[in-house]
């Protein structure tokens, strides 16, 4: 039987999952994909994901690939797989790709959004998808601070300590802060992100917005190469991986 490689675009609500990657201590997006694909195709399937999102993080367009000898056309797998997956995971597209195509080994850019709900009291329907703050945020100051992070920098200060990476240099292509009514959206696009990087950026920008640090301090945070110099890691629930783009 001839092998083929299939690429999936995966959307999910991460609330009930222990992140993307298979864990011993609970169900994950990857473990559910593996389980349902194995059941569907009648052979052991293990997907390779592009982004290993954390527990509680959401996605509109994560990417995964797997190899199969099944005769089912690649573009039909999404329909059949969605019949088996839990309702908080849905395949948006399935397609055949070259046998050597790997989601983490080619030039790409990805866009994350961190959503903040600004209100005196929390809004129940937003509680799973945005971080609530009752403290006023100075958006102009946050935008000034964000400008320091655009471009290629060593983002070691914005990486969770203990992460195993060869290099902490990354490129942020754009970092926008958009007001959508009561919501404030931090939208960041880059060629790759370190462990918890977007959430640490969000937490640090919120400190600027609250007047706890100046926009200019972002340069000192970058230069320090010290996680302790940056702000707190914002909670996972406000973060959504919006899309992957392969160049």
N, C-alpha and C positions, 0 to 999 in steps of 0.2 A: 504494500500500500504506500502511496506517495504522501510524504509529509507536506503540510502547508502551514504557513504562519499567518495568524489572524490577529488583527488589531481591533481593540475595543475602545470606544469612548464611553466612560463610566461616570454617571451622575449619582450622588448619594447624599442622604442626610446622615451625618456622622454621629448623631446624638447617642444612639444605642450601641455604638461599636468602639472597640479598643483600638481605633486607628485603622490604617490600611494593612500593615504587615501582619502576617500570621503570628499569633502569640499563644503561649501555653495557658494563659489565664483568662481567656474569653474570646468571643467571636469577633472577627474583623471583616473588613470589606474583602480582603484577599481570600480569606478562608471560605466565605460565602460564594465567591466566584468559583473557586476551585471545586467546592462541593457540588454546586449546581451544574457546572460544565462537565464534571466527571459523570454525573448522573445523566445528563443530556446526550453526551457523545459516546458513553460506554467505554471510556478509557481514562486512565489517570491523567488529569490535567493540572498543571501548576502554572499560574500566570506570572508574568514579570511586569511589575508596575513602574510607571514613570516617576511618580511622586509618592513617598511614604508618609501620607498625612497622619497627623497625631490623633489621638482619641478625642472625639467631639468635633473635629474639623469637618466641614462639608466640602462638596465638590460638584461643579456643574460639568466639568470636562477633564477628569483624570484619564490617563491612557494606560492600557495594559495590552500585552501580547501573549499568545500561547501557540504551541505547535500541536497539530492534530492530524491523524490519518483519516478522520471521518469524511464521508463523501458529501455531507451537507454543505451547500454553497455558503461561503463566508458571510455574504450579505444577509442570509436568512437566519444566521445564528442569533442575532440580536432579538428577533421576534420570538424564537423558541426559548431562549434563555430568560427573557423577561417574564415568561409564564411560570418560571420556577423560582426566580429570585424573590426575596422579601420586598414588600412594596416601597421600602425606603432606599432601594438600590435599583437603578434602571440603566440599561445599556442604550445609549443614544445612537450608536452606529457600530456596525461590524464590517470589516473589509479585509481582503487578503493583501498582504504586503510581502516584500522580498524576504527570502528565508533567513537572511543575515541582518534584517532590520531590528534594531534594539532601541527601546524608548529612552534610554539614558545615555546612549553612546552616539548621539547626533546633535547637531546644532539646533537649539530650540530657545524659545522664550516662553515664560509662563506668567500669568497675571493672577494675583491674589487681591481679594478685597477684604478689608477689616471694617465691620459695620458697628457703629456706636449709636445707641438710642439715647437722645438727650431729653430728659423729662424729669419733673419733680418726683414722679412715681414711675415704677416699672410698668411696661405694657405687656400683659400676659402673652399676646399672640406673637410678640417679637422675642420672647425670652430665650428661645432656642437658637436664634440666628443673629443676635446682636448683643453687645455688651451695654448694659444700662449705666449711665452716670447722671446724677442730679447736679453735679458741679458744672458751672459755666466753662466753656472752652473757647479760648481766643483763637479762632480759625486762622486769622491773618498771621499770628505768631507761629502757629503750627506749620503753615505753608512756608514761611521763611526758614524754619528749622529743616523741613523736608528737603529743601533745595541743596543743603549740604551733603545729602546722601546720594544724590544722583551722580552717575558715572561709575568708574572703576575704583574701588577702594578695598582695603583690608577690613573686613567686617567682623573681625574677631570679637570686638566688644558687643556685637549683636548676635553672638552664637552661644547657645547654652553650653556651659562648661562640661567637659567630659566627652564632647562629640568627637568622633574619630573621622577626621577629614585630612586629606593631603595638603590642601590650601584653603585659607579663609578669605581669599581674594574673590570678589564677585562684582558683577556689573549691574547696577540698577539703571534701566533705560528710561523709566519715568516713575514719578511718585506724585500722585495727585490727591488732593483732599477736596471732596465734593460735598456740598450741602444738599440734601434731599429732604426738605421739610424738617422734621425732628431728627432725622437720621444724618449722621456724618459718616461718609465713606472714605476710607484711606485705600487708594487703589495703587498697587505697586506692580510694575512689570520689570522682569529681569531675566538674565540668562541662567540663573540658578540661585538657590537660596540655602543658607545654612540652617541647622537645626534650631527651630523656634525664632528664626531671624525676623520674620514679618511680625510676629506677636511682640517681640522685644522692641522693634521699631514703633509699633502702635503704642505700646506702653510708655515709651520714651516721649513720643510726640504728644501724648495726653498730658504728661507732666509739664511740657512746654505750654500747652493750652491752658493749664491750671495755674501758670505763673511760677511753678516750682523750679524751673530752670529756663535759661535764656535760649533763643534760637542759635546764638553763636556758640553755645556750649556743645553743640553737636560735633563741631570740629575737634574739640578736646576729647570727646567721647571716642571718636574714630581714632585719633592719634594715640590714645592710651592703650589700645589693644587689650582692654581689661573689661570683662563682663560686668564687674561691679560698678563701673563708671556709667553704664546705661541704666535706663529705667526698668520697671518691673515687666515681666512677661504677661501680656494681656491674656485674658481667658480664651480658651480654644473656641468656644461657641460663636464668637464673632467673626471667625475666619472662614472664608470660602475660596477654594481654588476655582477660578472662573474658567480659565482656558489654557491649553497648551497650543503653541504654534511651532511647527517644524519648518526650519528655514532651508 
